[in-house]
Amino acid sequence: MSRALLARRERDALCDLALVLGADAPTLCGDWTAHELVAHLLVRERSPLAGIGLVVPPLSGVTERETARVARKDFAVLVERLRGHGLTPLALAPLDKLFNTVEYVVHHEDLRRAQPDWEPRDLDAADRDELWRTVKGHGGRLLKDAHVPVVATRTDTGDTVTLRQGDDPVVLSGPPVEVLLFLFGRDETTGLSFEGPDEAVAAVRSANREV
């Protein structure tokens, strides 16, 4: 039997954890609760017109109002609706993998790591490889505001990728999921190291990594 997509497994895990923690559980998404995080994910997938503010900042108010409207509904109902995936184009496996893998890995960790007793997970090799492909493909764009050369190294295999070209780069090293979370603007990471000129390291650490 083939294994479920990482995106599918992370969706289920996020839903399971949300129900365990409850609607008011904190997340790493600003002041969002678990309830608001689930509402955000539903708006993103099922209300594409209302969710346009996610990619067009001047229209963010439209998305915020729709998210607030959805969040007024019963939490358990919303979680099960999210788990069900729905009849959307993103339910197709290729699109699910492309658009939802990072979304659900990151937001699952947003929920996990906002809790005081969180610990890093030991993902299997295939999942780590999938996340590293995202680092290789998009890391340079996510660090564009650093304006310094950056090389990333995954500590489980030693694989290295140049994210931003240049001499005397900052070397960002860590497990794939931790590098990925840092690139997506999360500071609640573990096992990361930064080597290079002090000013350049500071530029990478303080860069705007919001997406």
N, C-alpha and C positions, 0 to 999 in steps of 0.2 A: 504494500500500500504506500502510495506517495505521501510525503510529508506536506502538511499545509504550508502555504506561503507564510513567510515571516510577518507580513502585514496582517494576515488573518489571525495568526497566533497572538500578536501584540494587541490587536483589537480585543480579542477574547480576554486576555490577561488584564487589560485596562478595565474592561467592564466588570470582571470578577473582583478586582481590587476596589473599584468604585463602590460596589455594593457592600463590601466588607467595611470600608472606611466611613461610608455615609455621605450624604449630600453636602454637608458643611465642612468636609475635610479640606485642608489647605492644599494648594498646588504651588509650583514654582512659576506659574503664569501670573505674575503680579498679585493682585488681590482676588483672583478668581478662586472660587471653591470648586470642588469636584462637580457640583451641579452645573456651574457655569462652563467648566471645561467640556463636559458632555454636550451641553447645548451648543457650544462653539463647533464641535466636531459634526454635529447633526446639521447645523446651518451650512457648514462648508460642503457637505456632501449632498444635501437634499434641497437646499435653497440657493442654487448657484447665482441667481440675480441678487438676492439679498446678501450673499457672501462676497460680492464683488469688492467690497471695501477691504478685504484681506489682501488684495493685490493692487488696489487703486486707493491710496491713502486719503484723498479728498472725499471719498465716499464711505469712509470708515463709520460714519454715524449711522448709515443705513444698516450696516452689518451689526453694529452694537445694539441698535433698537430691535432687530430681529432676534439676536441672541438673547436679549433680555426677555423678549416675548416667549421664546421657547423655554427659557429657564423657569418660567412661572408654572410649568407643567410638572406633574409628579415625577420625582427623580427616578424611581424604579422603572417606570414606564419608559422614560427617555433612555435609560441604560439598555433595556432590552430592545428598544428600537434601534439603537446604535449597534448592538450586537448582531441584529438581524441583517445589517448591511443595506437592505432595501433594494428596490428595482431602479438602480442608477447605473450610468455607464461605468462608475468606479467599481461595480460589483464584478466586472469582467476581470479575470485573473491578470492579464497583462497590464491593464490600467491600475488595478489594485496594487500590484507590485510597484509600478512606476510612481504613482501618486501618493500611496498610503504607507509605504514601508517606513520611511523616515518620520512621517507625521505621527504614526502610532508608537514607534520606538521612543521618540522624544517626549511625547505627551504621557506615555506610560511612565517614563522616568520622572517627568514633572510631578506626577502623582506619588510615585514611590519615594522620591528624594525630598519631598516636602514633609515627610514623616520623620520623627526624631530617631527612630531605630533602623533607618534604611541601611542596607549593605549592598555593595556592587554585586551584580549577577555574573555568573560564569556562563556566557553564551557559547554555543558550540561553534566549531570551526567554520561551518558553512554560513552561519549567521554573521560571524565576525567578518568573513570575506565579503559578504553582501554590503555590510555597513562601510567597509573600507573602500569599496568601489564608489560609494557616494562621496567619501572624503577625497578620493582621487579626482572625481569628476567635477565637484562643486566647491572644494575647499578654497581654491584661489579666489573665486567670486565672493565667498563669505568673508574673506579676509581683505577685501579690496581697500577698506578704510585704514588698514594698518600701514600701508605705503612702505613696507620693508620686505626684503626677501624672506621667505619661509619655506622650510622643508619639514614634512611630517614623517615620523617613523612609528610603525606599529611594533610594540615591544614583544608581542607574542611570536612574531615571525622575523622581525628585522626588516621587513619590506619598507622602502622609503619612496616618497613622492615629493617632487618640487611643486609647491603650491603657488609660490611667487618667485620669479626669477631674480637673480642678483648675487653679488658677492657677499661673503660673510653672513650667511642667512641665520635667522633664528631657527633652531631645531626643536620642534614640538614633538615630544615622544609620549606614547601611552597606549593603552588598549584601544582598539578601534572604536568601541562605543563611547569611551571617554573623550577621545579626540573629536568624534562626531558631535557630542553634546557641547563641547567647548565651542566648536565652529558654529553651532546653532545658538550661541549666546547664553549657554548655561554655565554658571560658575560653580555649581555644586557637583564637582567632579573629584575623582580620586586617581592616583597613579600617574598623573601628568607631570612632565618636567619640561622646562624651557631653558635652552642653552643658546648663548650668543651675546652680542654686545648689550650692555644694560639698557641703553636707550631703545634699542630695537625690541628687546623683550618687553619692555614697558609699553611700547606701541602696540604690540600684538595683544598683550593682556587687556589693554584699555580700548582696543578698537571696537567700533560699533559693529556688532555681529548680529543685529536683529534682522529677521527675515520675514 
